[in-house]
């Protein structure tokens, strides 16, 4: 076995690109296979906590991140019905001083683009577009990947980074499809100069209402605003497609009686949208928290990101956990004194409890975000009383990878 194994990566999203970059920087050869004929990302925003930006900066992407992202000075929690401020978490310099890395907000396509550029600069990475996975064969010493284009490629290890509905997990674990949560995410990307001045913003604002929450924050240096509203509902059409079009009337009905500032923002979205359609609809799916290391790696095959641990968005850690996975995978693969299956097991053992905790906490946070009645009153009182002490997450953002 070579001390620098060849890794086959299925999936060209953020997780797959992060893995390709991380392992290639560690001297591991990577061949990335993406089903689509060209790279592309749906218009949406991402929050990156210090746990993720610390890794990106460690990969030499600090300048690229600074050019593409926004770095809000604070996170504000507001009541979606009354409009009252419930609590504030300082970010900006205070978050950087505490965690050694910034809290960033970024357009998903911009993060994908900067990772793609970094990967393409690595001689150890070879990208194969229009090649998804049809099947794989693991003989215990190597993996043979058969692509949807009929090509067969052998590698020392295979990484499934092809998302929550990915084929690698399906063959590796033989489990069911992700569970639908009954939640819909309405997403919009708005041009801030096209919004009324009172609706523009440079901070993260999270609106909490009964059975609803809305998050808004700047991207692209504040030129655009990402808005995501999550509410209960029945999705139309194909469950596996995350960018269904949804009209503003459906969102307004789901939002119910909200305060004037939030209602004005939702109503202003169609006129300020930077896309053809103001709102795209994403049916949320997840899985139960990971229960053991063998759900992340078996033999010469491992899973990463949403393929391994899809989660609800209430801790905004989907991309962050994939980036952490990639960094840990790179550390494991350079353990050249042991065979590749042991290296992948080491990766899985290092990650499964961490991601299981984030999955579980994301679900619990969602219940609190959408609480009604006495639970909602208790939640609001706790935020008012404890403020930043409740909103900060040192167990998540600290030096954990």
Order of alpha helices (4+ residues) and beta strands (2+ residues): beta-alpha-beta-beta-alpha-alpha-beta-beta-alpha-beta-alpha-beta-beta-beta-beta-beta-alpha-beta-beta-beta-beta-beta-alpha-alpha-beta-beta-beta-alpha-alpha-alpha-alpha-alpha-alpha
